[in-house]
Amino acid sequence: MAENDQRFSAETAVKPGEQTKGDNSSLIPSVEGALPPRTGYLRVNWYKRTGKYRPFPTSCAAGCALIAVSLFSLGLVLCGAKHTTSGILAGLFLFSSGLVQIITGIWAIVDNNVWGSTFLLCYGAFFMSLGSIISDLFGVVSSYESTSDFDNAFGLYLISWLVFTFFMWIATIKSTLPLFALMTFLWVFFLLYAIAVFGNHSGCKTAAGIFCFLSSACAFYGMYDGLHSKASAYLPSPEGKWTRMLGSTNAPTDESRVEII
């Protein structure tokens, strides 16, 4: 059986006796079997599996795909493409990025993926709630007497997700460059969108759409990285040492810094 990626084996894992490179303490051996952070698996730290094989595939590629499609569509709407309104996004937010993405987050819990499950579950809940607001499913919009009252409430709603995204962002400092970029763009998107809603600034709304679009590009890369391995693609993901953040470039020598899953 070909063992070409982290789905089934430890191709990128540290081999017995291997030592960290580019470190003054290179005589200290790295933790054997440790796997590096990976964008497509939503892994933000080095980790080690207790078993050799996975009983089922990861759900993170599907989760990345769903959030990428939603961010891509929302970004185009916010940028005013074809003068389209957001009503068309209600079904996408409620079912694709809402219901199905939450299911992928539950499977990430089974895989003992703390950051990945939090990412998929919480943003799945965000998109589901946003879909209910857009569709006025629970009478949220109609409960406000004026547009300004709704905008103020919606702005506060976005601010709360801005704070949440900040804490998710700082958790990617030792992950991979694409994951760090995804959370950076997503945080800026929430910031600009909140400013646009509070002040009714069309320029900030367009800028928010651009950063939303950039976030979707990073999520699409995560989907590609999770799907395309050496065994299944002619152009596998370029994920490697150069895509890791500085804090995770070399394998850890302390086992307490490796997550056991």
C-alpha positions as CSV (number, residue, x, y, z in Angstrom):
1,M,0.0,0.0,0.0
2,A,1.4,3.4,-1.0
3,E,2.0,5.6,2.0
4,N,2.3,9.0,0.4
5,D,0.8,11.6,2.7
6,Q,-0.4,12.3,6.2
7,R,-3.8,10.6,5.6
8,F,-2.3,7.1,6.0
9,S,1.3,7.5,7.1
10,A,4.1,9.7,8.3
11,E,5.9,10.6,5.0
12,T,6.7,14.0,6.4
13,A,7.1,12.8,9.9
14,V,10.5,12.9,11.7
15,K,12.3,9.6,11.3
16,P,14.1,7.9,14.1
17,G,17.4,9.5,14.9
18,E,16.6,12.6,12.8
19,Q,17.8,15.9,14.2
20,T,16.6,19.4,13.7
21,K,18.5,21.5,11.2
22,G,19.6,25.1,11.4
23,D,19.6,25.0,15.2
24,N,22.6,25.4,17.5
25,S,21.3,22.5,19.6
26,S,21.0,20.2,16.6
27,L,22.6,17.3,18.6
28,I,19.2,17.0,20.4
29,P,17.0,14.5,18.5
30,S,13.6,15.5,17.3
31,V,10.4,13.8,18.5
32,E,10.1,10.6,16.5
33,G,7.0,10.3,14.3
34,A,6.0,14.0,14.7
35,L,4.0,15.4,11.8
36,P,4.2,19.1,10.8
37,P,1.3,21.7,10.6
38,R,-0.7,21.2,7.5
39,T,-3.1,23.6,5.8
40,G,-5.4,21.0,4.2
41,Y,-5.9,19.2,7.5
42,L,-6.3,22.5,9.5
43,R,-3.5,21.5,11.8
44,V,-1.8,24.4,13.4
45,N,0.9,22.6,15.3
46,W,3.2,19.6,15.2
47,Y,1.3,16.4,16.1
48,K,1.8,12.7,16.4
49,R,-0.7,9.9,15.8
50,T,-1.1,7.0,18.3
51,G,-1.9,4.6,15.5
52,K,-0.3,3.9,12.1
53,Y,-3.5,4.2,10.0
54,R,-6.5,6.4,10.0
55,P,-9.9,4.5,10.1
56,F,-11.5,7.2,7.9
57,P,-10.5,10.3,5.9
58,T,-10.2,13.8,7.2
59,S,-13.3,16.1,6.7
60,C,-11.2,19.3,6.6
61,A,-10.9,19.5,2.9
62,A,-14.7,19.5,2.6
63,G,-14.9,22.2,5.3
64,C,-12.3,24.3,3.5
65,A,-14.2,24.0,0.3
66,L,-17.5,25.1,1.8
67,I,-16.1,28.1,3.5
68,A,-14.2,29.0,0.4
69,V,-17.3,29.0,-1.8
70,S,-19.2,31.1,0.7
71,L,-16.5,33.7,1.2
72,F,-16.0,33.8,-2.6
73,S,-19.7,34.5,-3.2
74,L,-20.0,37.0,-0.3
75,G,-16.9,38.8,-1.5
76,L,-18.3,39.3,-5.0
77,V,-21.7,40.5,-3.6
78,L,-20.0,43.0,-1.3
79,C,-17.8,44.3,-4.2
80,G,-21.1,45.0,-6.1
81,A,-20.5,42.4,-8.9
82,K,-23.4,42.7,-11.3
83,H,-25.2,44.8,-8.7
84,T,-26.3,41.5,-7.0
85,T,-27.9,41.6,-3.6
86,S,-27.2,39.2,-0.8
87,G,-30.5,37.4,-0.8
88,I,-29.2,34.7,-3.2
89,L,-26.7,33.7,-0.5
90,A,-29.3,32.6,2.1
91,G,-29.5,29.0,1.0
92,L,-25.7,28.7,0.6
93,F,-25.1,30.0,4.1
94,L,-27.9,27.9,5.8
95,F,-27.1,24.6,4.2
96,S,-23.6,24.5,2.6
97,S,-21.6,26.6,5.0
98,G,-24.0,26.1,7.8
99,L,-25.3,22.6,8.2
100,V,-22.8,20.6,6.2
101,Q,-19.8,22.6,7.5
102,I,-20.9,21.9,11.1
103,I,-21.0,18.2,10.2
104,T,-17.4,18.4,9.0
105,G,-16.5,20.1,12.2
106,I,-18.0,17.3,14.2
107,W,-15.8,14.8,12.3
108,A,-12.8,17.0,13.0
109,I,-13.6,16.5,16.7
110,V,-13.4,12.7,16.1
111,D,-9.9,13.3,14.6
112,N,-9.0,15.1,17.8
113,N,-8.3,18.4,15.8
114,V,-8.9,21.2,18.3
115,W,-8.3,24.2,16.1
116,G,-9.8,22.6,13.0
117,S,-13.0,21.6,14.7
118,T,-13.3,25.0,16.4
119,F,-12.8,26.7,13.0
120,L,-15.3,24.6,11.1
121,L,-18.0,24.5,13.9
122,C,-17.9,28.2,14.8
123,Y,-17.7,29.6,11.3
124,G,-20.4,27.1,10.2
125,A,-22.6,28.6,13.0
126,F,-21.7,32.1,11.8
127,F,-22.7,31.4,8.2
128,M,-25.9,29.7,9.4
129,S,-26.9,32.6,11.5
130,L,-26.0,35.0,8.7
131,G,-28.2,33.1,6.4
132,S,-31.1,33.3,8.8
133,I,-30.6,37.1,9.0
134,I,-30.4,37.5,5.3
135,S,-33.5,35.4,4.7
136,D,-35.3,36.9,7.7
137,L,-36.1,33.4,8.7
138,F,-36.7,34.3,12.3
139,G,-38.0,37.8,11.7
140,V,-34.7,39.4,12.8
141,V,-34.6,42.2,10.2
142,S,-38.3,42.9,10.5
143,S,-38.1,43.2,14.3
144,Y,-36.2,46.6,13.9
145,E,-38.2,49.8,13.3
146,S,-35.6,51.4,11.1
147,T,-32.6,50.5,8.9
148,S,-30.2,52.4,11.2
149,D,-31.4,50.4,14.2
150,F,-30.7,47.1,12.4
151,D,-27.3,48.4,11.1
152,N,-26.2,49.2,14.7
153,A,-27.3,45.8,15.9
154,F,-25.7,44.0,12.9
155,G,-22.5,46.0,13.4
156,L,-22.3,44.8,17.1
157,Y,-22.8,41.2,15.8
158,L,-19.9,41.6,13.4
159,I,-17.7,43.1,16.2
160,S,-18.2,39.9,18.3
161,W,-17.0,37.8,15.4
162,L,-14.1,40.2,14.9
163,V,-13.0,39.4,18.5
164,F,-13.4,35.7,18.0
165,T,-11.4,35.8,14.7
166,F,-8.6,37.6,16.5
167,F,-8.1,34.8,18.9
168,M,-8.3,32.2,16.1
169,W,-5.8,34.2,14.2
170,I,-3.1,34.3,17.0
171,A,-3.5,30.6,17.3
172,T,-2.0,30.2,13.8
173,I,1.2,32.0,14.5
174,K,3.1,28.6,14.6
175,S,1.0,27.0,11.8
176,T,1.4,27.5,8.0
177,L,1.6,30.6,5.9
178,P,-1.7,29.9,4.1
179,L,-3.6,29.4,7.4
180,F,-2.0,32.5,8.9
181,A,-3.0,34.5,5.8
182,L,-6.5,33.1,5.8
183,M,-7.1,34.3,9.4
184,T,-5.4,37.6,8.7
185,F,-7.6,38.4,5.7
186,L,-10.7,37.1,7.6
187,W,-10.0,39.4,10.6
188,V,-9.5,42.4,8.3
189,F,-12.7,41.5,6.5
190,F,-14.7,41.5,9.7
191,L,-13.1,44.8,10.7
192,L,-13.9,46.6,7.5
193,Y,-17.3,45.1,7.2
194,A,-18.2,46.3,10.7
195,I,-17.0,49.8,9.9
196,A,-19.0,49.7,6.6
197,V,-22.2,48.7,8.5
198,F,-21.8,51.2,11.3
199,G,-21.0,54.2,9.1
200,N,-22.7,53.1,5.8
201,H,-19.3,53.5,4.0
202,S,-19.5,52.0,0.5
203,G,-15.7,52.2,0.1
204,C,-15.2,50.1,3.3
205,K,-17.8,47.6,2.1
206,T,-16.0,47.1,-1.2
207,A,-12.7,46.7,0.6
208,A,-14.3,44.2,2.9
209,G,-15.4,42.3,-0.2
210,I,-11.8,42.2,-1.5
211,F,-10.5,40.8,1.8
212,C,-13.3,38.3,1.8
213,F,-12.3,37.2,-1.7
214,L,-8.6,36.9,-0.5
215,S,-9.8,34.8,2.4
216,S,-11.6,32.5,0.0
217,A,-8.4,32.1,-2.1
218,C,-6.6,30.8,1.0
219,A,-9.5,28.4,1.8
220,F,-9.5,27.1,-1.8
221,Y,-5.8,26.4,-1.4
222,G,-6.6,24.5,1.9
223,M,-9.1,22.4,-0.1
224,Y,-6.5,21.7,-2.8
225,D,-3.9,20.7,-0.2
226,G,-6.3,18.4,1.5
227,L,-7.4,16.6,-1.6
228,H,-4.4,16.4,-3.8
229,S,-1.7,14.0,-2.6
230,K,1.2,12.4,-4.6
231,A,-1.0,9.3,-5.0
232,S,-4.0,11.1,-6.5
233,A,-2.7,14.1,-8.4
234,Y,-0.1,15.0,-11.1
235,L,0.3,18.4,-9.4
236,P,0.3,17.7,-5.6
237,S,0.2,20.5,-3.1
238,P,3.5,22.4,-2.7
239,E,3.1,22.2,1.1
240,G,6.5,21.9,2.7
241,K,8.9,23.4,5.0
242,W,8.9,26.7,3.2
243,T,5.1,27.1,3.8
244,R,5.4,26.8,7.6
245,M,5.6,29.8,9.9
246,L,8.9,30.5,11.6
247,G,7.9,29.0,14.9
248,S,7.2,25.6,13.3
249,T,10.0,25.3,10.7
250,N,12.0,22.7,12.6
251,A,10.6,19.7,14.3
252,P,10.3,20.1,18.1
253,T,12.7,18.3,20.4
254,D,10.4,18.5,23.4
255,E,7.5,16.0,23.3
256,S,5.3,18.3,25.3
257,R,5.2,20.6,22.3
258,V,3.8,17.8,20.1
259,E,0.0,17.1,20.2
260,I,-0.8,13.4,20.6
261,I,-3.9,12.4,18.7
